[in-house]
Amino acid sequence: GGEEAQNLVNQLMSLKQQAESTGITAAERNKLSNQADGIRAMLSQMGVDASQYASNVNYDTASQVAPTIRTLGGQQLDLSRQSQEFNQPLECYG
């Protein structure tokens, strides 16, 4: 849920901070980048726009982002809206 997604975002921000620290080796940065890719994939599966935390977005920029983490209630609302919009045109021709 939202809390789990927020934890993943926090992990991602921590990885970004580590990757941008001075004196980090290319191999270390690569390892962090791979971990971050996995977290971004999990966020995407949860419906969170992970592009705001992409590898080319630095920590300072990413930290300004308020993550759009939809709650289950919000997701249900989205789905019911979509189905209403889908059903509406059919009623006009009935």
N, C-alpha and C positions, 0 to 999 in steps of 0.2 A: 504493500500500500504506500501511501504518501510518506510515512516515516521511513520505510525501507528505501524508497527512492531518495529521500533526503540524505540518508546515511551513505548511499552510493555517490551522491554529488559531493558530500564531504570528503569521501575517500579520493575521488577524482581531483578535488582541489588540493588535497595533500600531496598527491602524486605530481601535480603540476608544480607545486612549490619546490618539491625535491628535484624535479627535472630542470628547473630554472636556477638552482643554486650554483654558486661558483665552484669550480673545481671538480664538477661531475664528469666522469668519463663517458665516451660515446656508448660503450657497452652498458653502463649503468642507465644512461638515458633511454637506450633501446629497450631495456628490461622494463623500465617504468612506463614507457610508451605502450608496450604490449599489454601491461596490466590495465592501463587506461582504456585501451581499445576494448578490452573485455567488459569493463564497467560501462562504457558508452553503449555497447551492444545490449547489455542488460537494461539500461535506462530506456533505450529505444523500444525494447519489448514491452516495457511498462507504459509506453505511450508518452514518455518524456522526450522533448526535443533536445537531443544530445549535441546537436551541431553548435550550440552556444558554448560547449565545452570541448570543441574539436582541438586536435593537437596543435593547430596553427593559431589558436586563441591563447594569449598569455594569461598568466594567473590574475594579474590586475584587472584585465578586461572581464574575464570569466567570473571574478568575485563580485562584479557589479550586477551580474545577472540574477534576477529573482526567478528561481526555477519554476516553470509552469508544471507543477505536479498535480494532476487531476486526482481528486479523491474518487472512491468508488461511486459515491453519490453523484458526483459531477459527471462521471463516465456514463452512468445510467441516464442522466438528464440528456447528455449528448445523443445517446442511442435513441431515446424516445423522440427527441426532436427530429433526428434523421428519418425515423420511420414515419413520423407525421408528414414531413415534407415529401417523402416518397409516396405516401398514400393519398395526399391531397389531389394531385392531378387526376387520379383515377376516379375520384368522387365527382369531378366536374362533368365527366362524360356518362355517368351512371344514369 
